[in-house]
Amino acid sequence: MELFLISFGALFSIMNPLGTVPIFVGLTNDYSKKERAITAFWTAIDVFAILILSFFAGKFILSFFGISLNALKIAGGLIIATSGFALLTGKFREHKGIKRDRVQEIIDNRDPISLTPLAIPMLAGPGTISLLIAYNQEYTLTQDILIILGAILTASISIYIILKSAHFIVKFLGASGINALSRIIGFIVIAIGVEYILSTVVSVVKGLM
């Protein structure tokens, strides 16, 4: 249960679906309720597929590029902390490379949005992917793998529920409420990134000693 809560909490915080709500609302403003639900569903499916692929293909990526787990965890920790800082300072959209003119272009052209920009890079970005690659190397027992897969599934379902309710959330919380929550989550994400870096540095130092 502890592993499930840790992995789900880390995934949910780093992906921050609440921070994606304003983008989703802007992109689907002229959609019908059914179209919004379908878009939310396919976004969750795309995120789930990306996370599963990242988790199981992680060891092959590390092996191919000759990257050690410690190096990946430090790099991942830096990416995660940077994402958290972007949330904390209100620059999450810019950090993800989503510019206002790009959002308007997608709205005007009605491009499919479930895969990009929603699933990638807004939700399943480099921080999430590096976290799962590290999990793949760190947790090798079948029971642990099943627990992490359960956390991935739960996180994907949470994304679907939040995006499907996005317009209601915006009306209920307002822009200021969402920004406040994003900043709180940003602080947590920074802590996750720093903890990843510190634990890796301690592990390296112990190995040298």
C-alpha positions as CSV (number, residue, x, y, z in Angstrom):
1,M,0.0,0.0,0.0
2,E,2.9,2.3,0.8
3,L,4.5,1.8,-2.6
4,F,1.1,2.5,-4.3
5,L,0.6,5.7,-2.4
6,I,4.2,6.9,-3.1
7,S,4.1,6.1,-6.8
8,F,0.6,7.4,-7.4
9,G,1.3,10.6,-5.4
10,A,4.5,11.2,-7.4
11,L,2.8,10.5,-10.8
12,F,-0.2,12.7,-10.0
13,S,1.9,15.5,-8.6
14,I,4.4,15.6,-11.5
15,M,1.7,15.3,-14.2
16,N,-0.5,17.8,-12.4
17,P,-3.8,17.3,-14.3
18,L,-5.3,20.3,-12.4
19,G,-2.7,22.5,-14.1
20,T,-3.9,21.1,-17.4
21,V,-7.5,22.0,-16.7
22,P,-7.3,25.6,-18.0
23,I,-5.6,24.4,-21.2
24,F,-8.2,21.7,-21.7
25,V,-11.0,24.3,-21.2
26,G,-9.5,26.7,-23.7
27,L,-9.0,24.0,-26.3
28,T,-12.5,22.5,-25.9
29,N,-14.5,25.6,-25.4
30,D,-16.6,25.1,-28.5
31,Y,-16.9,21.3,-28.1
32,S,-20.1,19.7,-27.1
33,K,-20.3,17.9,-23.7
34,K,-20.0,14.5,-25.5
35,E,-16.9,15.7,-27.5
36,R,-15.3,16.9,-24.3
37,A,-15.9,13.5,-22.6
38,I,-14.5,11.7,-25.6
39,T,-11.4,14.0,-25.7
40,A,-10.8,13.4,-22.0
41,F,-11.2,9.7,-22.4
42,W,-8.6,9.5,-25.3
43,T,-6.2,11.8,-23.4
44,A,-6.3,9.4,-20.5
45,I,-5.8,6.4,-22.8
46,D,-2.9,8.1,-24.5
47,V,-1.3,9.0,-21.2
48,F,-1.8,5.4,-19.9
49,A,-0.1,4.0,-23.1
50,I,2.8,6.4,-22.8
51,L,3.4,5.6,-19.1
52,I,3.2,1.9,-19.7
53,L,5.6,2.1,-22.6
54,S,8.0,4.3,-20.6
55,F,7.9,1.9,-17.6
56,F,8.6,-1.3,-19.6
57,A,11.0,0.1,-22.2
58,G,13.0,2.0,-19.6
59,K,15.7,-0.7,-19.1
60,F,16.2,-1.0,-22.9
61,I,16.7,2.8,-23.2
62,L,19.2,2.8,-20.4
63,S,21.1,-0.1,-21.8
64,F,21.1,1.3,-25.4
65,F,22.5,4.6,-24.3
66,G,24.7,3.2,-21.6
67,I,23.1,5.4,-18.9
68,S,23.4,4.3,-15.2
69,L,20.4,4.4,-12.9
70,N,22.1,7.0,-10.7
71,A,22.7,9.3,-13.6
72,L,19.1,8.9,-14.7
73,K,17.7,9.6,-11.2
74,I,19.8,12.8,-10.9
75,A,18.8,14.0,-14.3
76,G,15.1,13.0,-13.6
77,G,15.3,14.8,-10.3
78,L,16.5,18.0,-12.0
79,I,13.7,17.8,-14.6
80,I,11.1,17.1,-11.9
81,A,12.3,20.0,-9.7
82,T,12.3,22.3,-12.7
83,S,8.7,21.3,-13.5
84,G,7.8,22.0,-9.8
85,F,9.5,25.4,-10.0
86,A,7.5,26.2,-13.1
87,L,4.3,25.3,-11.3
88,L,5.3,27.3,-8.2
89,T,6.0,30.5,-10.3
90,G,3.0,30.1,-12.5
91,K,5.0,29.4,-15.7
92,F,3.9,25.7,-16.2
93,R,2.5,26.3,-19.7
94,E,5.7,28.0,-20.9
95,H,7.8,25.3,-19.3
96,K,5.9,22.7,-21.2
97,G,6.4,24.6,-24.5
98,I,2.7,25.5,-24.9
99,K,2.5,29.1,-26.1
100,R,-0.7,31.1,-26.2
101,D,-0.5,31.5,-30.0
102,R,-0.1,27.7,-30.4
103,V,-3.2,27.2,-28.3
104,Q,-5.2,29.5,-30.5
105,E,-3.8,27.8,-33.6
106,I,-5.0,24.4,-32.3
107,I,-8.5,25.9,-31.5
108,D,-8.8,27.5,-34.9
109,N,-7.8,24.4,-36.8
110,R,-9.6,21.9,-34.4
111,D,-6.5,19.6,-34.5
112,P,-6.8,16.4,-32.5
113,I,-5.6,17.4,-29.1
114,S,-5.8,14.2,-27.0
115,L,-2.2,13.1,-27.9
116,T,-0.6,16.5,-28.3
117,P,-0.5,18.9,-26.6
118,L,-2.6,17.3,-23.7
119,A,-1.0,13.8,-23.3
120,I,2.4,15.0,-24.5
121,P,3.9,17.3,-23.2
122,M,1.4,18.6,-20.7
123,L,0.8,15.4,-18.8
124,A,3.3,12.7,-19.7
125,G,6.4,14.8,-20.0
126,P,10.1,14.1,-19.5
127,G,9.8,14.2,-15.7
128,T,7.1,11.5,-15.6
129,I,8.9,9.4,-18.1
130,S,12.3,9.5,-16.3
131,L,10.5,8.7,-13.0
132,L,9.0,5.5,-14.5
133,I,12.3,4.5,-16.0
134,A,13.9,4.8,-12.6
135,Y,11.0,2.8,-11.0
136,N,11.6,0.1,-13.6
137,Q,15.1,-0.3,-12.5
138,E,14.4,0.1,-8.8
139,Y,11.4,-2.2,-8.4
140,T,11.9,-5.6,-10.0
141,L,9.6,-7.9,-7.9
142,T,6.4,-9.0,-9.6
143,Q,4.3,-7.7,-6.7
144,D,6.0,-4.2,-6.9
145,I,5.5,-4.1,-10.7
146,L,1.8,-4.8,-10.3
147,I,1.5,-2.2,-7.6
148,I,3.1,0.5,-9.9
149,L,0.9,-0.6,-12.8
150,G,-2.1,-0.1,-10.5
151,A,-0.8,3.4,-9.6
152,I,-0.4,4.2,-13.4
153,L,-4.0,3.0,-14.1
154,T,-5.4,5.0,-11.1
155,A,-3.5,8.1,-12.2
156,S,-4.9,7.7,-15.8
157,I,-8.4,7.3,-14.5
158,S,-7.9,10.4,-12.3
159,I,-6.9,12.3,-15.4
160,Y,-10.0,11.3,-17.2
161,I,-12.3,12.3,-14.3
162,I,-10.5,15.7,-13.8
163,L,-10.5,16.6,-17.6
164,K,-14.1,15.4,-18.0
165,S,-15.1,17.7,-15.1
166,A,-12.7,20.5,-16.3
167,H,-15.4,23.1,-17.1
168,F,-17.1,22.5,-13.7
169,I,-13.8,22.7,-11.9
170,V,-13.0,26.1,-13.5
171,K,-16.5,27.4,-12.6
172,F,-16.1,26.1,-9.0
173,L,-12.5,27.0,-8.2
174,G,-11.9,29.8,-10.7
175,A,-8.6,30.7,-12.2
176,S,-7.2,31.9,-8.8
177,G,-8.2,28.6,-7.1
178,I,-6.5,26.5,-9.8
179,N,-3.4,28.6,-9.6
180,A,-3.2,28.3,-5.8
181,L,-3.5,24.5,-6.0
182,S,-0.9,24.3,-8.8
183,R,1.5,26.3,-6.7
184,I,1.0,23.9,-3.7
185,I,1.5,20.9,-6.0
186,G,4.6,22.7,-7.5
187,F,6.2,22.8,-4.0
188,I,5.5,19.1,-3.6
189,V,7.0,18.3,-7.0
190,I,10.1,20.3,-6.2
191,A,10.5,18.3,-3.0
192,I,10.1,15.0,-4.9
193,G,12.8,16.1,-7.4
194,V,15.2,17.2,-4.6
195,E,14.6,13.9,-2.7
196,Y,15.5,12.0,-5.8
197,I,18.7,13.9,-6.2
198,L,19.7,13.6,-2.5
199,S,18.9,9.9,-2.2
200,T,21.0,9.2,-5.3
201,V,24.0,11.4,-4.1
202,V,23.9,9.6,-0.7
203,S,23.8,6.2,-2.5
204,V,26.8,7.2,-4.6
205,V,28.8,8.5,-1.6
206,K,28.1,5.3,0.4
207,G,29.3,3.2,-2.6
208,L,32.5,5.2,-2.8
209,M,33.1,4.8,0.9
